[in-house]
Amino acid sequence: MTLDVAAVRREFALLSRMVAGKPIHYLDSANTSHKPECVINAMSSFMRESYSPIGRSSYSLATEASDVYEAARTKVAKFINARSSREVVFTKNATESLNLAAQSWGRANLQPGDAVVLTHMEHHANIVPWQMLAKEKGFEIRWVPLTSDFQLDLSSLDQLLRGAKAFAFTSMSNVLGTINPTRELCAAAHAAGAIAIVDGCQSVPHMATDVQQWNADMLAFSSHKMCGPTGVGVLWAREDLLDSMPPFLGGGGMISEVRLDDFTCAELPHKFEAGTPPIVEVVGLGTAVDFLQGIGMNEVRRHEMELTNYAYHALTARYGNDITIHGPVNPEMRGATFSFAFRGVHPHDVSQVLDQHNVYVRAGHHCAKPLMRLIGANATARASMYLYSNESDVDALVEALDDVSSIF
């Protein structure tokens, strides 16, 4: 089966928009993805016809809304092959999910003499929360370095994990596109007596995810990178782990009892969902899951591998040594994300010229400043593709880079 990209693109109205009489070429999906009509319609319809508070009122409309909300949780659980929907916690984004992991599990389990292992590939969201907690609790942060071909250097992993309590790592780099051996890394963490916390923001939207096959302990990811809306993220964690963790936020919805001298928590997963949740956004996420499963995550991955191969060869054949693409060459080892340097031109200048051709890429440090320093760049231009991207988007990028050359 081959992904029908033309049919997929028809689901995304914005991609048919013309700017200055020319089509747009959206190459910033690693930042955020576009939303199909079914997601937009589901959220609009829910607000128009079914909106009501969930989990707090017993009248029929509220019960109906609660059922839709919890149905979305069940869809998410099946999407990542969780054992139970009780293991799926809704947050406002993946950054909050990782902060929840650090501030709840980390605060309860880490102390001076302990260690948390991270990698040099990490997004700031999987660095700063641990640094904040380390300043308070006094534990050590250790780092898995990179090889010259943009993989994790696992030669000293056993030593780095010795005595560690947690290994938190990305399953796919948002800068390099490198796909990490998640199952192997989880096994290494467990062999050392540590838990494995996976940042899945870049992998969950692009390939099949199976937390049981990985044998992971926690997984964080965002709705807005997988065709869903902003304002909702997910923290999945093993049920026994969530049971043992203290609540992250306090207030309504996360309690079963409150007295003047104490409180007791609600059952999972509501223990970690204080306050009014992002009801409409969760509905949108559930519909996005339906949309992606209807296409098939293996088909999404296959399409992106083909497009990655096409883009890599198109860029290097045209520009040779004038373009430096940071990340693995083999499309089986990477996602469809290309961070690149072009002829010494500042990435922001590259982005501005490409914008004149309606080719939209991100320029900056991509919330990964430590990694940027390691690859010797203050910033890169980054072109990132998704299931709706096609060869014409790549061709437009290649052609527009000629204009960068002529100007600079």
N, C-alpha and C positions, 0 to 999 in steps of 0.2 A: 504494500500500500504506500502511495506517495501523497504527502500533504498537498492539498489543493490550496495553494497560497492565495490565488485569485479569489477563491470563495471565502477564505478566511478574511482577507482584506475588506471584503464587502460588509463584514460585520462591524468594521471600525469606521464610522462615518468621518471622523476627523482626517483619516488618511486620504480621503478623496478631496480634501479642501485644496483650493488653489490660492497661492499667495503671489501677487503681482503677475497673475496670469500663468503661473507655472506650478506644477505639483510640488508637494513637500516630500522630503525624504527624512523620516524621523529615525535617527540613529543614536538615541539616548535612552534605550530601554533598560539598561543596567541601573539607571537613575530612577526611572519610573515608567511603567508601561501604559499604553492606551487602554481604553475600556470598550468592550464590545457592546452593541446595542442591547443585548439581553441583560447585561448588568445594569446599564442605565435605566432600562425599562422596569426591571425588577425593583430597583430602589424607588423609582418614581411611583410605580403602582402601589408599593407598600405604603409610602407616605400618603398617597391619595386615598387609598381604600382600606388600609388595615392598621395604620399606625396606632400604637397604644403602649403604655408602660409594660415592661415584661417582668415577671417574677414577683410582682408585688400586689396585684389586684386580681380578684376572682371573677369579675364579670367576663362575659363571653369574648368580647373583642380583645381584652388583655390576654386571655387564655390562648386565643388564636395567634396573637403576636408572639407570645412566649413559645408556642409550638414551632413557629417559623424560625425563631431565633435559635432554639435548641436543635432544630433540624439542620441548620447551617453548621453547628458544632459537630454533629454526627458526620456530615459530609467532609469536613476538614479532617476528622479522625480517620475516616476511610481513605482519604487522599494520601495520607502519609503512613497508612497502615498502623495506626495506634491500636493498642489493645482495647481501649475504651474511650468514649467521648469525655469521661471524667478526667482524662489526662490532658485535655485541650483547654487552655486558659486564653481568653481573649484580652489583649492589651490594646494600647493605642498605636503601637508600631513595634518593629523588632528591637529598636533601641530600648524601649521600655521593657521588652521581654528579657533582654540581656541584663538590664539594671535590676529587674526582679530576681533573676538568678543570682546575681552578685549580692544584692542587699538582703535577700531572704536566706537562700542556702548559704552564701558566703559568710554573712554576718553570724550565722548560727554555728558554723563549722570551722572557721579559719581563725588562727591565733598565731602569735609569734613562734617562729620555728617551722611553720608550714610553708608550702610553696604552691603557687598556681603557675601552670605552664601555658604560654601563649605562643603564637608564631609571628614571624616578621611580616606576614601577609595581612594581618588583621586590620579591619575597619576600626575607626576610633570607637565605635559603639561596643567593640569587644576588647578594648584596651582601657579606656578612661574609667569605666565603672570599677574595674579591678584595681587600677591605680588609686582611685579615691578611697576604696576600702582598705588597700594596703597601707596607706598613710595613717589610717585610723587603727587598724588591727595589728600592723607590724609584721605581716607575712612577706615572703619573697616572691617576686615575679621572675620567671625564667623564660627564655626565648628560644624557639626552634628556628635556626637560620635557614637560608636558601642556598640552593646549588646554583651553579653558573647558568643552568638551563631553566631557571625559574620554577624549580620544584622545591618541596620541603627537603632539607637535608636531614634525613632520619638516622644518620650514622651514629649519633650520640643520644638518640631519643630515650633509650633506657636509662641512661645516666641523668638526663634532664628530668625524667619522671620519678626518679628515686626520691621517695619521701613526699611527693606531691599529693595534694588532696583533689585537684581538679586540672583537667586539660581542656582548655577552651580554644576552639579553632574554627576557621571558615572551611566549608566544604568546597567553595569555589571563590577564588580571588576576584574582587570587583575591579582590580587594576590589571592583573596579569591574565585573567581568564583561567588560570591553572585550576584543574580539578584535582582535589586531594583525595587520597585513599581513605575515605571516611571510616569504613569498616575496620581497616587495619589500625587506624589511629585510635578508635574506640577500644579495640582489643588491647593495644599497648597501654592505654590508660588503666584499664581494668586489671591488667597483669601487675601494675604497680600499685594497685589499691586506690586509684583515683577515679573520679567520675568524669565522663566525657560530655562536654557541652558544645553543641554544634551550631555555628552561625550558618543557617541555610538560606540566607536572603537571595544569593545569586544562583543557587542550585535548584531549590524547590520549584521555581517557575519554569525551569528549563528541562527537567528530566524527572523520571520516576523516583519517588522518595519512599523508602521503607525503613522506618525507625527500628522495627524489630529485626530486620536483616542486618542493619548497621550495628545493632545492640548498643544504641546510644542511650544516654541518660536524660539529656535535654536537647531541644531543638528550637531555635528562634527563627521566625521568618515573617515577611510583611505581605499584606494583601495587595498593596499598590504596585508591586513589581510583578504580580501574577494576574493581571487583568481585572483586579478588584479595585475598590476605592481606597483613598487615603483614610487615616483615622482609625484603622484597626490592624492589629498584628496578632501573632500567635506565639505563645510559649507552650510547647509540648514538653511534658516530663513524665517519667515513670510514676505511676500512682502512689507507690510506697514512698517515693522521694517527696512528692507533693504533700503527702500526709504528714511527713516529718518536718516540713518547712514551716516557719512562722509566717503569718500574713505580711504582705508587703505594704498595703495601704489599709487604713481603717475607716469605717463609716457604715452607711447603709448597704444592704445587699450581701455583705461578707460575714454577717453574724447570725447565730441562731438564738443567742440570748445576750442581753446587756443588763447589768446591775450597777449600782453605784460603786461597787468595789471591784468589779471584774466583768469579763465578757467571755463568751465561747464562740468559736468560729462556725460558720456554715459548712455544709458538706462540700466536697470538691465537685466542680472546680470553682464554685462561687466564693469560696474562701479567699480567692485572689482577684475577685472582680468587684471591688468596692465602688459604690456610687452608681449612677445611671450609666449603663454601658452604651457603646456606639451601636444602637439597635439597627438603624438603617444600613450602616456600613457592614455589619455582620451579614445582613440579608444579601448585600451586594457581593460579599466574599463567597457566600454559599453558592450564589449563581455563577461566579467566576470559576469555582471548582467544577460545577456542572459543565461549563463551557470547555474547560481544559480536558476534563475526562472524556467529553464527547469527541474531542479531536484525538486524544491519546498522547500521553506524555512521551512514549517511545517515538511517536511520529514527530513530535516537536523536537526532540533531541536529534533525530535523524536529519530533519530539515536543517537545523542549525549547524550540524557538522558539515553538511554539503555546502552551506552558505559560507561557513568559516573557511573551508578549503578554497572556495571560489574567491573570497575577498583577499585571503593571504597571497594567493598567486597573482591576482590582479594588481594589487598594490606593489608587490615586490618586483613583478615583471616590468611595470611602468617606471618605477622610481629607483629600484636597485638600492644602492648604498645611501641614497638621499632620504630614505625613510627607515627608521628604526622602530620595529614593533616589539614591545616588551611582552614576553610571554612565550610559552611553548609553541613550536612549529606544528607539531602533530595535532590535527583537529580532534583526535580521540582523547587528547590529554587536556583540552581546553574548551571553554565556552566561547560564544560568539561575541566576545568583548575584545576590542583592539585599542590598547593605549599605545600611542605612538609619538615619536619626535620626527619633525619634518624639516630638513635642510637648515636647522638652526633657528627657524622662525619660532617666536614665542607662541605657545599653544593658544593663548587668548587671541592673538592675531590670526592664527589659523582658523579658529572658530568663527571669528567675525567675517572673514572672507568667505568661508563655506556658507555662512548664514545668508549671504547675498545670492547664493545659488539654491536657497531653501534646503540645504543639507545641514541637519541639526545634530551637532555633536557636543559633548561636554568638554570643557577645558578647566583644569584645576588640579588639586591634589587628591581629589576623590575621597576625602575623609580617610586618607591613609598616609599621613605625613612621614611616619617612620619608614614605610616601604619606599616612598619617593626618595628619601635620602639615600637609601641603600642602592637604588638603581641610578643614582646620580642625577636626579631631576627635581626641580622645584615644582613642576607641573607637567602634565601631558595632555594632549588632545585624546579623547576617547570616543570611538565609534562603537556602539553596542546594538546588537540586533536581537530580534525575537521572532516568534512564529509568523508574524505578519510581514516581516522584512523579505525583500526579494533581491534578485540580481540587479534590477534597475536602481535600487538604492545604493548598492555597491558601485555600480558604474557611475552614478552621479557623484559619489564621493571621489572616485578616481579622477574624473574629469575636472571637478571643482578644485582639486589640489593643483592642477596646472595654473589656475589663476593665482593661487598663493605664490607659486614660483615666479610668475610674471610681475607681481607687485613687489615681492621682497627679494 
